Amino acid sequence: MCFMSILNWGSCFHRLMLSSVLHFNNMKFSDKTDIWARWIIVAMVPALLYSRSVTTLGMAAILIASATVMSYRRLYDFVRNPEYALFTLVFVGVALSGINSTDKAQWLHHLNIKLPFLIMPLSIYLLDRFQESWVRRLHQWFVLVMMMAFVPVAIWIMGHYQEIIGAISRGQPVPTPIGHVMFSMLNAYAVTTAAWLYLTGKDQDPWKNAWLAAGVWIFILMHLVAVRTGLVIVYASLAVLAFHFVRSKFRFIVLLAALGFIGISTIRFIPTLNQKWAYVQYDWEMFRKDGGKGYSDSDRWVTLQAGWQLFKSYPLMGTGIGDFRRESTNLYASSFERSDLRMLPHNQFLHMAGSGGVVGLAIFLTGFFGPLIVLGRNSPLMLKLLYLNFGISFLVENSVERSATIAFFLLFALSWVSSRAKQVRAVS
C-alpha cells in the first residue's frame, strides 16, 4: 500500500512537470525564471548527497536566474527585509575577520565557503515568493531521496556486518554517501519531515501512510549506522513534534517515556549502537588516563580545550579566521603534545569565538539565528526544527565550515523563509 502510494505521488509529480512544460512558452520571462530556479532547487536535493559540484553549480544558476530580475530598487528592499538580509552577516563576519588575518589564502578559503550566505538569500529574495504548498512538495521529494539513499547503505551493512561492527569498535564510521555526520543530520531532518507530513496530512491523502513508513525506515537504519549526533537530533526533534501536536499532558509524557525507552533499548540490543557506546566509554577512560592520543572522541576534547584557550587569549577579535588553523596547530603541539593533530575545534560556537572573538561570535549568532527570531511566531515549525538540528550539531561539530552542510541549511531555511517572510514585512 505504501509503495503504491509513493508510485501515485510520482505520477502526480510527473503530471505536474508535464503541465509546467506545456504552459512554459506562454509565461512571462520573470515567471519562466522562477520555474527554472525551482527546478534547480529540486535537482540540488540529491546533489547534497552525491555531487558537491552540482550543488555549487546549482547555487550559481539560481543567482544567474535571479539576476535577470534584479534592480537597484529590489536590492534596497532586500536590505530592508531582515528575514533575508541577516543571513549575509555570516559572510560579513568572515570578511571582517580578514582584517587581523595574516594568512590571506586561508582567509579567502573560508570566505569562499561562506559565500552562499551572501548569494543565496539575495537570489531567493529576488524570486517570487514560494508557496507553502510548493515547499511541502519539496520536502516530500527530500524524504523520497533520503529513503532511496539509504538502500545501498542498508545493503552494504547487511553484506559487511561483522566488518562494520569491528570498525565501530575502533571508532570508525559506517561508509555513507557523504560525511557520516552530515548524512545523519540529513536523515534526522528527513525523519522529522516524514513525521510532520504524516501528522499534517489529510485523512484522504492517498500517500499519507507512505510518509510514515518512509520515516520509520530511515529512523531504524539511523540506529544501524549509529552516528550519535544524528540520533540526538532525531530524538530531540521528535520530542518537539510531540509537544507541538499532542494536546494532552499525560499523552505527551507517555510519548517522551516511549522515546526514552526506545533510545535506551536500541543501545542495549542493536549491536552497532552497543559497540558505539562501548567505544565511547573506552575512549573516555583513555582520555582521562593519558589523553587518549589517536582516539576520535579524545581528539575532539583536545580541540575543544584548545578553542577555549585561544578565545581567552584573543577575546575581542580572535586569532583571525585566516590564522586560526595555524594557531590551533601550534597550541596542540605546545600545550597538549599533539603535533599530529590537524582538526579545528569541534564546536561551531568555539570555532567562531576562537577565530573571531566576541565580535565575530556576535556577528555569526545574529546572522545565523536572527532570521528565525525576526519571523517570531510566524516561523514554520519545520524551520524551527531545522534550526534545532543545526543548533545541536553546533555543540559537537563545526557544521557551517563545510560547503555541503551550508547548502543543506540554506536550501531549506530560505524555502521556509520565502513562504512566510513577505507576510511579515511587505516590500514597499
C-alpha positions in Angstrom: 0.0 0.0 0.0 2.7 2.4 1.0 4.7 1.5 -2.1 1.7 2.2 -4.3 1.2 5.5 -2.6 4.7 6.5 -3.5 4.1 5.5 -7.1 0.9 7.6 -7.1 2.9 10.5 -5.7 5.5 10.0 -8.5 2.7 10.0 -11.1 1.3 13.2 -9.7 4.8 14.8 -9.7 5.2 13.7 -13.4 1.8 15.3 -14.4 2.8 18.4 -12.6 6.1 18.6 -14.6 4.2 18.0 -17.9 1.7 20.7 -17.2 4.6 23.1 -16.3 6.3 22.3 -19.7 3.0 22.8 -21.7 2.4 26.2 -20.3 6.0 27.3 -20.2 6.1 29.1 -23.6 3.1 31.2 -22.7 4.6 32.6 -19.5 6.2 35.9 -18.8 10.0 36.0 -18.7 10.0 36.5 -14.9 7.7 33.5 -14.4 10.0 31.4 -16.6 12.9 32.4 -14.4 11.0 31.3 -11.3 10.2 27.9 -12.9 13.8 27.3 -13.8 15.0 28.3 -10.3 12.6 25.9 -8.6 13.7 23.0 -10.8 17.3 23.8 -10.0 16.4 23.6 -6.3 14.7 20.3 -6.9 17.9 19.0 -8.6 20.1 20.2 -5.8 18.4 17.9 -3.2 20.0 14.7 -4.4 23.2 16.6 -5.2 23.6 17.3 -1.5 24.4 13.6 -1.2 26.3 12.8 -4.3 27.8 15.8 -6.0 29.3 18.9 -4.5 30.0 20.4 -7.9 26.3 20.1 -8.9 25.3 21.8 -5.6 27.8 24.6 -6.3 26.6 25.0 -9.9 23.0 24.9 -8.7 23.6 27.9 -6.4 25.4 29.8 -9.2 22.5 29.0 -11.6 19.9 30.3 -9.1 22.0 33.5 -8.8 22.1 33.9 -12.6 18.3 33.3 -12.8 17.5 35.9 -10.1 20.0 38.4 -11.6 17.7 38.7 -14.6 15.1 40.4 -12.4 17.5 42.4 -10.3 17.2 46.2 -9.9 18.5 48.8 -7.5 15.1 49.2 -6.0 14.9 45.4 -5.2 18.4 45.5 -3.8 17.3 48.3 -1.5 14.2 46.4 -0.5 16.3 43.3 0.2 18.3 45.2 2.8 15.1 46.3 4.4 13.9 42.7 4.9 15.9 41.3 7.8 14.4 37.9 7.3 16.7 37.6 4.3 19.4 40.2 4.9 20.5 39.0 8.3 21.8 35.7 6.7 24.5 37.7 4.9 26.1 38.7 8.3 27.6 35.2 8.4 29.6 36.1 5.3 30.3 39.6 6.5 31.7 38.3 9.8 34.3 36.1 8.0 35.1 39.0 5.6 35.8 41.3 8.6 38.0 38.6 10.2 40.4 39.2 7.3 41.5 42.4 9.0 43.5 40.6 11.6 44.4 37.5 9.5 48.0 37.3 8.2 47.3 34.2 6.2 45.2 35.7 3.4 45.0 32.4 1.5 43.3 30.6 4.4 41.0 33.7 4.9 40.0 33.6 1.2 39.3 29.8 1.6 36.9 30.4 4.5 35.4 33.4 2.7 34.7 31.2 -0.3 33.0 28.6 1.9 30.7 31.2 3.4 29.9 32.8 0.0 26.4 31.1 -0.2 25.3 33.1 2.9 25.7 36.2 0.6 24.3 35.0 -2.7 21.6 32.5 -1.7 19.4 34.9 0.5 19.6 37.6 -2.2 18.8 35.1 -5.0 15.8 33.6 -3.2 14.5 37.0 -2.3 14.6 38.2 -5.9 12.4 35.3 -7.0 8.7 35.2 -6.4 7.6 34.1 -3.0 7.5 30.3 -2.6 4.0 29.0 -1.8 3.9 26.7 1.2 2.3 24.0 -0.9 5.4 24.0 -3.1 7.7 24.0 -0.1 5.8 21.0 1.2 6.3 19.2 -2.1 10.0 20.0 -1.9 10.1 18.3 1.5 8.2 15.3 0.1 10.9 15.0 -2.6 13.6 15.3 0.1 12.2 12.4 2.1 12.0 10.2 -1.0 15.6 11.0 -1.9 16.8 10.2 1.6 14.8 7.0 1.7 16.3 5.8 -1.5 19.8 6.9 -0.4 19.6 4.5 2.5 19.0 1.5 0.2 22.7 1.0 -0.8 23.8 1.8 2.7 21.5 -0.9 4.1 22.8 -3.4 1.5 26.4 -2.6 2.5 25.6 -3.1 6.2 23.9 -6.5 5.5 26.8 -7.6 3.4 29.6 -6.4 5.7 28.0 -6.6 9.1 30.9 -8.1 11.1 33.4 -5.8 9.4 31.3 -2.8 10.3 31.0 -4.0 14.0 34.8 -4.2 14.1 35.2 -0.8 12.5 32.8 0.8 15.0 34.6 -0.8 17.9 37.7 1.0 16.7 35.9 4.4 16.4 35.5 4.3 12.6 32.2 5.3 10.9 29.9 3.3 8.7 30.5 4.2 5.0 27.9 6.7 3.8 27.4 8.7 0.5 28.8 11.8 2.3 30.4 12.5 5.6 28.7 10.4 8.2 27.8 13.4 10.5 26.1 15.4 7.7 24.4 12.2 6.5 23.0 11.7 10.0 21.8 15.4 10.1 20.1 14.9 6.7 18.5 11.7 8.0 17.3 13.3 11.2 15.6 16.1 9.2 14.1 13.5 6.9 12.6 11.5 9.7 11.2 14.7 11.3 9.9 15.8 7.9 8.2 12.4 7.3 6.5 12.6 10.7 5.4 16.2 10.0 4.0 15.2 6.6 2.0 12.4 8.3 0.7 14.5 11.1 -0.3 17.4 8.9 -1.6 15.3 6.0 -5.3 15.0 5.3 -7.0 11.7 6.0 -8.0 11.3 2.4 -4.4 11.8 1.3 -3.5 8.5 -0.5 0.2 8.7 0.4 -0.1 9.9 4.0 0.9 6.5 5.4 3.8 6.3 2.9 5.4 9.2 4.7 5.1 7.4 8.0 6.6 4.3 6.5 9.5 6.2 5.0 10.2 7.9 8.3 10.2 4.6 10.2 12.5 3.1 7.6 15.1 5.9 7.9 14.7 6.0 11.7 15.5 2.3 12.0 18.5 2.5 9.7 19.9 5.5 11.5 20.3 3.3 14.6 22.3 0.8 12.5 24.6 3.5 11.1 25.0 4.6 14.8 26.0 8.3 14.4 25.4 9.9 17.8 24.9 13.5 16.5 22.0 12.5 14.2 20.4 10.2 16.8 20.4 13.0 19.5 18.9 15.4 16.9 16.2 13.0 15.8 15.0 12.1 19.3 15.0 15.8 20.3 13.1 16.7 17.1 10.5 14.0 17.7 10.1 15.3 21.2 9.4 18.8 19.9 6.9 17.4 17.4 5.1 15.5 20.2 5.0 18.7 22.3 3.5 20.6 19.3 0.9 18.1 18.2 -0.1 16.3 21.4 -2.5 18.4 23.5 -2.8 16.0 26.4 0.0 16.4 29.0 -0.4 12.8 30.0 0.0 11.6 26.4 3.0 13.8 25.9 4.7 12.4 29.0 3.9 8.9 27.8 5.4 9.6 24.3 8.5 11.1 25.9 8.9 7.9 28.1 8.4 5.8 25.0 11.1 7.7 23.1 13.4 7.3 26.1 12.7 3.6 26.3 13.3 3.1 22.5 16.6 5.0 22.8 17.9 3.0 25.8 16.7 -0.3 24.3 18.5 0.3 20.9 21.8 0.9 22.8 21.3 -2.4 24.5 20.1 -4.6 21.7 21.4 -3.1 18.4 25.0 -4.4 18.0 26.3 -1.3 16.1 25.0 1.1 18.8 26.1 -1.2 21.5 29.6 -1.2 20.1 29.5 2.6 19.7 28.6 3.0 23.4 31.3 0.7 24.4 33.9 2.6 22.4 32.7 5.9 23.8 33.2 4.6 27.4 36.7 3.2 26.5 37.7 6.4 24.7 36.7 8.5 27.7 38.8 6.2 30.0 41.8 6.6 27.7 41.4 10.4 27.7 41.3 10.5 31.5 44.3 8.2 31.7 46.8 9.6 29.3 45.0 12.0 26.9 43.7 9.3 24.6 46.0 10.1 21.7 44.6 8.9 18.4 41.1 8.2 19.7 38.4 10.1 18.0 36.5 11.5 21.0 39.7 12.3 22.8 41.0 14.2 19.9 37.7 16.2 19.9 38.1 17.0 23.6 41.6 18.4 22.9 40.3 20.6 20.1 37.6 22.0 22.4 40.2 22.8 25.1 42.4 24.5 22.5 39.5 26.5 21.1 38.6 27.8 24.6 42.2 28.7 25.3 42.5 30.6 22.0 39.3 32.5 22.8 40.7 33.5 26.2 44.0 34.6 24.6 42.3 36.7 21.8 38.9 37.6 23.4 37.9 40.6 21.3 38.7 39.9 17.6 40.0 36.3 17.9 43.1 35.0 16.0 41.6 35.9 12.6 40.0 33.2 10.6 43.0 33.0 8.3 45.4 32.2 11.2 43.0 30.0 13.2 44.3 26.7 11.9 47.9 27.7 12.4 47.3 28.9 15.9 45.3 25.8 16.7 48.0 23.5 15.4 50.7 25.4 17.3 48.7 25.2 20.5 48.1 21.4 20.1 51.8 20.9 19.9 52.9 23.3 22.7 50.2 22.6 25.3 48.9 19.1 24.5 51.9 17.4 22.9 49.8 16.7 19.9 51.8 17.9 16.9 50.0 15.3 14.8 46.5 16.9 15.3 45.1 19.0 12.5 41.4 19.3 13.4 39.8 22.6 14.2 37.6 22.8 17.3 34.6 20.5 17.0 32.2 23.1 18.2 30.8 25.8 16.0 30.5 28.4 18.8 34.1 27.8 19.9 35.2 27.9 16.3 33.7 31.4 15.8 34.8 32.6 19.2 38.4 31.5 18.8 38.7 32.8 15.2 36.6 36.0 15.6 36.4 36.7 19.3 33.4 38.2 20.9 32.8 40.4 17.9 32.9 37.5 15.4 30.7 35.3 17.5 28.1 38.0 18.0 28.0 38.7 14.2 27.7 35.0 13.5 24.9 34.4 16.0 23.0 37.4 14.7 23.4 36.3 11.1 22.5 32.7 11.7 19.7 32.8 14.2 18.5 36.3 13.5 16.1 35.4 10.7 14.3 32.9 12.9 14.0 35.5 15.7 12.7 38.1 13.3 10.0 35.7 12.0 9.0 35.0 15.6 5.6 33.3 15.9 5.2 33.3 12.1 8.2 31.0 11.7 7.1 27.5 10.5 7.5 24.5 12.8 9.8 22.8 10.3 12.1 25.8 10.2 12.4 25.7 14.0 13.2 22.0 13.8 15.9 22.7 11.1 17.4 25.3 13.5 17.2 22.7 16.3 19.0 20.3 14.0 21.9 22.7 13.5 21.9 24.1 17.0 22.5 20.6 18.4 25.2 19.8 15.8 27.0 23.1 16.7 27.7 21.6 20.2 29.9 18.8 18.7 30.7 19.9 15.2 31.8 23.0 13.2 28.9 22.3 10.8 28.9 25.5 8.8 32.6 25.1 7.9 31.6 22.7 5.1 30.0 23.8 1.9 27.6 20.9 1.6 26.2 21.4 5.1 25.8 25.1 4.3 23.9 24.3 1.1 21.6 21.9 3.1 20.8 24.6 5.6 20.2 27.5 3.2 18.2 25.4 0.7 15.5 24.5 3.3 15.8 27.5 5.6 15.3 30.0 2.7 12.5 28.0 1.3 10.6 28.4 4.5 11.6 32.0 4.9 10.4 32.7 1.4 7.0 31.2 2.2 6.5 33.3 5.3 8.8 36.4 5.4 6.8 38.6 3.0 3.7 38.1 5.1 5.6 39.7 8.0 7.2 42.7 6.2 6.0 43.6 2.7 8.2 45.2 0.2 7.1 48.7 -0.5 
